Amino acid sequence: MSDQTQPQRSSRLSGFYQKSIDERIAILAQWAALTPDEIALLHDNLTVTQADKLVENVVGRYSLPLGIGVNFLINDRDYLVPMVVEEPSVVAAVSYAARLARYGGGFRTGSTEPIMVAQIQLLAVPDPQQATAAILAAEPRLLALANTSPTITRRGGGPVEIEVRPLPQTPTGPMLIVHLLFDTRDAMGANVVNTAAEALAPALEELSGGRALLRILSNLSDRRRAWAEVAIPAEHFSTTEWPGGEVIENIAHANAFAVADPYRAATHNKGIFNGIDAVAIATGNDWRAIEAGAHAYAARDGQYRALTEWKVGGNGEWEVRSRDYASHSPLLYGRLELPLAVGTVGGATRAHPLAQVALKILGVQSARELSEVMAAVGLAQNLAALRALATEGIQRGHMALHARQVALAAGAQGDEIDRVAAQLVREGQVRVERAKKIVNRE
């Protein structure tokens, strides 16, 4: 994480959701020292002409809400987290969980070096064992050939290692796979890694006697991981209906279900990505690549499992520190670790004007710091979901927020939206048909 000196400020913004949009923007402008032009981008941030330069066959723009996750304390530093998401309750839930985490000193995070893997597929290799030895012996020459990005090299990155993986049995016969490990620094690195893989192909054909076919990065970026941990005393989970000790025990049971059962794990992990994807979209990162790698990682032992761990009691090997240990309250410990290949330079991160504003609000100084914040957001999102599931159920809070979408779909406008939504919730009939009747009557 960044050790840059930060002004004394807090992301603990009580009642932020109750403020007007203009009041929220004013808070952000002061927080991140946004310029008038950057503030204007929050209202209108991508022209059709700009969109036409990003993708093909452009005919317009498709807008999604940009919200702010508040209350985040990560490695003793406060963050406001930009999140682009259309699903109601996601931003509210993650902000609530971040507030809970503050009672235990916030989130502790870490990450590996930003190592990506490129794969070169070799077919019709006469002697795989001999080819493997020849390729590994030629590693210095191969790494020099793969050093194709002066920009990455100047930043301290570049190719670092060659690995060889034989695949003796595939549906089309044996093949040899060469892995190029590449440090991409603050770039996600897809383009630079693919270029390096293509540069290696002729030399690998010569060394192996085979034919190079695919030359492409792997989105299973398991050498490029981030993790987040948290410890929260049970007393902070207490409600009028639920004692805190029972809540955290239920959270641990709910997580155990997702560890053991892939049907539950799929939904469990989807909730984690409600948060991570929202930050990825806001910062111009490829959320599809992130999900592909993380879901593969979740099945690394042969069964698809929960990406999180939650338990009650001692923290064992987890380096989580709580400011509230003296209370002698039972503690809920949580941990999330997953591949997170993200960038703060290049790609849509630079091309999309609002992605730069989002990064400025977030205040991260490196791709590793961004990945750690995203891991904390994913853990917070999971905590909020499990707490709801383990107590009153997921629908009570979700439907109250979903009612606003239903009111909007029924034609409600302005202040009428909240009035119609409130009536739908009171009646327990959060349906478009009922909302239309209320709107027409008003």
C-alpha atoms as one frame of an Amber mdcrd trajectory, in Angstrom:
protein
   0.000   0.000   0.000   1.069   3.579  -0.519   3.178   5.194   2.186   2.487
   8.646   0.772   1.733  11.165   3.519  -2.014  11.707   3.683  -3.926  14.574
   5.301  -5.911  13.692   8.407  -9.387  12.830   7.164 -11.970  10.122   7.635
 -14.067   8.106   5.211 -16.558   7.559   8.037 -19.328   9.668   6.514 -22.475
   9.230   8.569 -25.643  10.002   6.618 -23.874  10.321   3.261 -26.811   8.563
   1.598 -29.194  11.207   2.933 -27.360  14.079   1.271 -28.287  15.485  -2.116
 -26.202  14.567  -5.143 -24.697  18.057  -5.207 -23.749  17.763  -1.524 -22.105
  14.385  -2.134 -20.147  15.771  -5.073 -18.995  18.694  -2.934 -17.647  16.245
  -0.342 -15.822  14.294  -3.065 -14.432  17.469  -4.602 -12.908  18.458  -1.282
 -11.716  14.906  -0.537  -9.873  14.442  -3.846  -9.229  18.083  -4.801 -11.270
  17.643  -7.968 -11.042  20.369 -10.584 -14.173  21.939 -12.115 -13.587  19.890
 -15.269 -13.361  16.681 -13.230 -16.541  17.562 -11.359 -18.264  18.134 -14.700
 -17.235  14.628 -15.793 -19.351  13.187 -12.983 -22.395  14.527 -14.846 -21.396
  13.822 -18.453 -18.216  11.844 -18.932 -18.088  10.045 -22.280 -19.027  11.517
 -25.627 -20.237   9.343 -28.475 -17.088  10.328 -30.360 -14.920   9.074 -27.483
 -16.968   5.887 -27.256 -16.397   5.293 -30.969 -12.649   5.202 -30.273 -13.018
   2.633 -27.493 -15.036  -0.098 -29.258 -16.450  -0.912 -32.675 -19.802  -0.135
 -34.329 -20.732   2.496 -31.747 -24.270   3.920 -31.924 -24.573   5.494 -28.474
 -23.739   5.243 -24.779 -25.130   3.026 -22.013 -24.903   4.671 -18.604 -24.632
   3.019 -15.190 -24.769   4.644 -11.745 -21.513   5.684 -10.080 -21.791   5.403
  -6.303 -19.301   5.828  -3.467 -18.514   3.174  -0.885 -17.815   4.992   2.382
 -16.305   4.098   5.774 -13.321   2.123   4.428 -10.266   1.978   6.683  -7.528
  -0.119   5.060  -4.076  -0.482   6.629  -4.898   2.544   8.819  -5.726   4.746
   5.829  -9.193   6.019   4.900 -10.614   5.477   1.415 -13.717   6.557  -0.459
 -14.357   3.873  -3.070 -15.951   4.636  -6.470 -18.293   1.832  -7.561 -20.168
   1.470 -10.856 -23.092  -0.930 -10.427 -26.775  -1.161 -11.337 -27.868  -3.519
  -8.546 -29.574  -1.873  -5.553 -28.169  -2.406  -2.046 -24.597  -3.175  -3.172
 -23.122   0.222  -2.252 -25.184   0.477   0.937 -24.198  -3.030   2.028 -20.481
  -2.594   1.433 -20.492   0.742   3.278 -22.264  -0.866   6.243 -19.727  -3.697
   6.384 -16.833  -1.240   6.135 -18.283   0.573   9.151 -18.389  -2.710  11.076
 -14.764  -3.383  10.128 -13.686  -0.111  11.730 -14.612  -1.544  15.139 -11.779
  -4.033  14.652  -9.271  -1.540  13.302 -10.334  -1.801   9.672  -9.011  -4.106
   6.982  -5.459  -5.420   6.683  -4.360  -6.152   3.140  -1.391  -7.389   1.141
  -0.429  -8.489  -2.336   2.188 -10.323  -4.362   4.371  -8.814  -7.056   2.381
  -8.127 -10.284   3.441 -11.253 -12.167   1.398 -12.259 -15.214   1.679 -15.545
 -17.135   1.869 -15.840 -20.911   1.372 -19.254 -22.505   2.941 -20.538 -25.707
   1.443 -23.796 -26.989   3.865 -26.123 -28.805   2.495 -28.955 -30.962   4.181
 -31.946 -32.611   7.215 -31.828 -30.331   9.333 -34.925 -31.187  10.881 -35.356
 -27.732   9.101 -33.369 -24.997  11.676 -34.216 -22.330  14.597 -33.105 -24.470
  12.695 -30.001 -25.569  11.973 -29.086 -21.949  15.654 -29.303 -21.052  16.665
 -27.228 -24.081  14.104 -24.514 -23.353  15.068 -24.206 -19.692  18.769 -24.109
 -20.590  18.069 -21.237 -22.976  16.183 -19.180 -20.374  18.543 -16.144 -20.397
  18.265 -15.822 -24.182  14.503 -16.308 -24.098  14.031 -13.678 -21.398  16.061
 -11.230 -23.469  13.843 -11.914 -26.490  10.736 -11.399 -24.354  11.934  -8.017
 -23.084   9.784  -6.166 -25.606   8.486  -3.223 -23.544  10.964  -0.421 -22.766
   8.265   1.358 -20.748   7.736  -1.609 -18.427  11.503  -2.111 -18.160  12.028
   1.523 -17.097   9.469   0.994 -14.347  11.360  -2.028 -13.026   9.307  -4.765
 -14.670   9.801  -7.182 -17.525  10.187 -10.947 -18.090  11.396 -12.838 -15.022
  11.167 -16.613 -15.571  10.444 -19.434 -18.015   8.490 -22.554 -17.027   7.545
 -25.623 -19.075   4.381 -27.700 -18.580   3.965 -30.937 -20.541   0.383 -31.947
 -21.342   0.791 -35.572 -22.440  -2.931 -36.253 -22.813  -5.351 -33.821 -24.441
  -8.297 -34.442 -26.810  -5.992 -33.777 -29.797  -2.800 -35.362 -28.518   0.259
 -34.381 -26.475   1.550 -30.831 -26.353   4.142 -28.781 -24.523   3.168 -25.495
 -22.866   5.744 -22.819 -22.103   4.954 -20.223 -19.452   6.583 -16.815 -19.540
   6.339 -15.031 -16.188   6.262 -11.268 -16.705   6.275  -8.430 -14.151   3.903
  -5.800 -15.553   4.261  -3.237 -12.739   1.256  -0.861 -12.724  -0.241  -2.132
 -15.983  -2.743  -4.956 -16.108  -0.400  -6.092 -18.862  -2.458  -8.058 -21.371
  -1.010  -6.370 -24.440   2.610  -6.348 -23.304   2.452  -9.993 -22.215   0.853
 -11.093 -25.485   3.521  -9.217 -27.458   6.269 -10.925 -25.455   4.702 -14.348
 -26.018   4.621 -13.793 -29.761   8.253 -12.678 -29.719   9.268 -15.980 -28.089
   7.452 -18.296 -30.497  10.131 -18.647 -33.241  12.896 -19.428 -30.734  10.702
 -21.966 -28.946   9.929 -23.692 -32.237  13.658 -23.913 -32.921  14.466 -25.285
 -29.461  11.615 -27.808 -29.349  11.341 -28.906 -32.964   7.602 -28.318 -32.658
   5.067 -25.809 -33.955   3.886 -22.827 -31.926   0.136 -22.284 -32.042  -1.482
 -20.206 -29.268   0.555 -17.326 -27.798  -1.629 -15.620 -25.229  -1.775 -14.520
 -21.599  -3.580 -16.587 -18.974  -6.314 -14.914 -16.967  -5.610 -17.366 -14.148
  -3.187 -14.849 -12.673  -2.459 -16.901  -9.570   1.027 -15.357  -9.258  -0.644
 -11.949  -8.927  -2.855 -12.184  -5.858  -4.235  -9.782  -3.291  -5.759 -10.510
   0.086  -7.725  -8.754   2.785  -8.338  -9.712   6.407 -10.519  -8.355   9.172
 -11.323  -9.092  12.829 -14.496  -7.718  14.403 -15.719  -8.226  17.990 -19.069
 -10.012  18.241 -20.716  -7.263  20.282 -20.826  -5.020  17.211 -23.099  -7.494
  15.434 -25.742  -7.399  18.175 -29.260  -6.192  17.374 -32.496  -6.117  19.331
 -33.353  -9.474  17.776 -29.947 -11.166  17.545 -27.071 -11.465  20.043 -23.714
 -10.782  18.409 -22.228 -14.138  19.361 -25.004 -15.970  17.556 -24.648 -13.762
  14.483 -20.935 -14.452  14.037 -21.434 -18.179  14.605 -24.095 -18.141  11.895
 -21.752 -16.270   9.549 -19.106 -18.957  10.057 -21.688 -21.686   9.368 -22.876
 -19.892   6.232 -19.321 -19.663   4.929 -18.679 -23.336   5.704 -21.684 -24.193
   3.514 -20.055 -22.344   0.594 -16.688 -24.010   1.210 -18.248 -27.472   1.015
 -20.949 -27.035  -1.635 -20.346 -25.661  -5.173 -24.020 -24.742  -5.653 -23.820
 -22.389  -2.683 -20.257 -21.316  -3.542 -21.367 -19.954  -6.927 -23.820 -17.531
  -5.307 -21.450 -16.784  -2.424 -18.639 -15.777  -4.784 -20.992 -13.854  -7.061
 -21.711 -11.578  -4.126 -18.008 -10.933  -3.622 -17.825  -9.717  -7.211 -20.777
  -7.390  -6.714 -18.166  -5.248  -4.983 -14.967  -6.076  -6.854 -16.525  -5.726
 -10.311 -18.039  -2.367  -9.391 -14.607  -0.978  -8.515 -13.080  -2.568 -11.612
 -15.636  -0.903 -13.883 -15.222   2.462 -12.157 -11.447   2.369 -12.637 -11.515
   1.108 -16.222 -10.328  -2.428 -15.473 -11.425  -5.674 -17.115 -13.896  -7.246
 -14.682 -14.433 -10.240 -16.989 -10.745 -11.145 -16.789 -10.789 -10.719 -13.007
 -13.807 -13.005 -12.639 -12.403 -15.646 -15.004  -9.199 -15.908 -12.996 -10.879
 -15.848  -9.602 -13.463 -18.500 -10.449 -10.714 -20.775 -11.788  -8.740 -20.113
  -8.596 -11.797 -21.041  -6.527 -11.650 -24.520  -8.104  -7.879 -24.980  -7.800
  -8.157 -28.118  -5.638 -10.626 -29.798  -8.005 -13.844 -28.496  -6.429 -15.335
 -25.031  -6.765 -15.343 -23.420  -3.304 -15.883 -20.147  -1.461 -13.074 -17.648
  -1.922 -13.501 -16.378   1.644 -12.788 -17.843   5.062 -14.758 -16.817   8.151
 -14.248 -18.264  11.608 -14.818 -17.459  15.260 -11.983 -17.486  17.772  -8.201
 -17.395  17.385  -6.656 -15.899  14.306  -3.943 -18.556  13.864  -1.666 -17.509
  11.036  -3.741 -14.502  10.033  -2.009 -11.228  10.806  -5.124  -9.315  11.794
  -4.947  -6.774  14.572  -8.064  -5.537  16.341  -8.287  -2.363  18.383 -11.032
  -3.943  20.456  -9.392  -7.100  21.796  -9.587  -5.689  25.324 -13.356  -6.092
  25.277 -12.908  -9.878  25.558 -15.789 -10.232  23.125 -15.619 -13.236  20.771
 -14.099 -12.228  17.443 -15.159 -12.933  13.884 -12.157 -13.352  11.581 -12.482
 -13.066   7.824 -10.078 -13.481   4.949 -10.308 -13.198   1.172  -7.450 -14.047
  -1.189  -7.768 -14.188  -4.959  -5.999 -13.351  -8.223  -6.462  -9.659  -9.016
  -4.760  -8.496 -12.198  -5.605  -4.806 -12.410  -3.881  -1.713 -13.707  -3.660
   1.991 -13.028  -2.042   2.777 -16.399  -2.938   1.828 -19.959  -6.126   0.522
 -21.547  -9.526   1.921 -20.613  -8.003   3.197 -17.372  -6.380   5.953 -19.432
  -8.882   6.136 -22.291 -12.086   6.572 -20.273 -12.176  10.071 -18.758 -14.157
   9.089 -15.671 -11.795   6.213 -14.827  -9.100   8.791 -14.106 -11.443  10.723
 -11.833 -12.344   7.491 -10.023  -8.669   6.706  -9.438  -8.105  10.228  -8.137
 -10.992   9.870  -5.675  -9.640   6.500  -4.572  -6.141   7.931  -4.187  -4.227
   4.736  -4.953  -0.611   5.070  -6.056  -0.060   1.670  -7.683  -1.815  -1.300
  -9.233  -0.961  -3.360  -6.165  -2.645  -0.836  -3.887  -5.714  -0.854  -6.136
  -5.871  -4.662  -5.985  -5.686  -4.569  -2.191  -8.524  -2.057  -1.964 -10.587
  -4.269  -4.269  -9.885  -7.290  -2.054 -11.099  -5.326   0.978 -14.242  -4.308
  -0.912 -14.894  -7.941  -1.866 -14.489  -9.074   1.737 -16.787  -6.293   2.951
 -19.425  -7.204   0.383 -19.296 -10.829   1.481 -19.550  -9.876   5.147 -22.637
  -7.764   4.505 -24.318 -10.561   2.563 -23.531 -13.256   5.131 -24.644 -11.067
   8.029 -27.995 -10.494   6.313 -28.409 -14.153   5.360 -27.469 -15.286   8.860
 -30.074 -13.037  10.510 -33.202 -11.560   8.911 -32.535 -12.873   5.399 -31.316
 -11.077   2.318 -34.637  -9.731   1.081 -35.641  -7.293   3.820 -33.004  -4.685
   3.095 -32.625  -5.524  -0.580 -36.316  -5.186  -1.409 -36.535  -1.793   0.283
 -33.892  -0.497  -2.125 -35.223  -2.507  -5.062 -38.585  -0.788  -4.588 -37.114
   2.447  -5.941 -36.185   0.707  -9.188 -39.707  -0.701  -9.411 -41.226   2.746
  -8.826 -39.013   4.225 -11.538 -39.981   1.463 -13.978 -43.645   2.212 -13.260
 -43.212   5.826 -14.334 -42.694   7.596 -11.014 -40.622  10.778 -11.205 -38.710
  13.015  -8.800 -39.827  12.908  -5.168 -42.675  10.639  -6.215 -40.186   7.755
  -6.579 -39.439   7.569  -2.851 -43.118   7.952  -1.895 -44.192   5.117  -4.194
 -41.280   2.935  -3.068 -42.149   3.468   0.589 -45.760   2.449  -0.015 -44.693
  -0.676  -1.914 -42.505  -1.721   1.018 -45.237  -0.996   3.592 -47.693  -3.117
   1.633 -45.156  -5.876   1.001 -45.998  -5.702  -2.710 -42.821  -4.642  -4.517
 -44.210  -5.218  -8.009 -44.394  -3.040 -11.108 -48.143  -3.657 -11.526 -48.878
  -2.357  -8.031 -46.491   0.578  -8.494 -48.292   1.621 -11.696 -51.601   1.709
  -9.852 -50.114   3.918  -7.139 -48.525   6.252  -9.709 -51.718   6.563 -11.727
 -53.732   7.254  -8.590 -51.339  10.008  -7.574
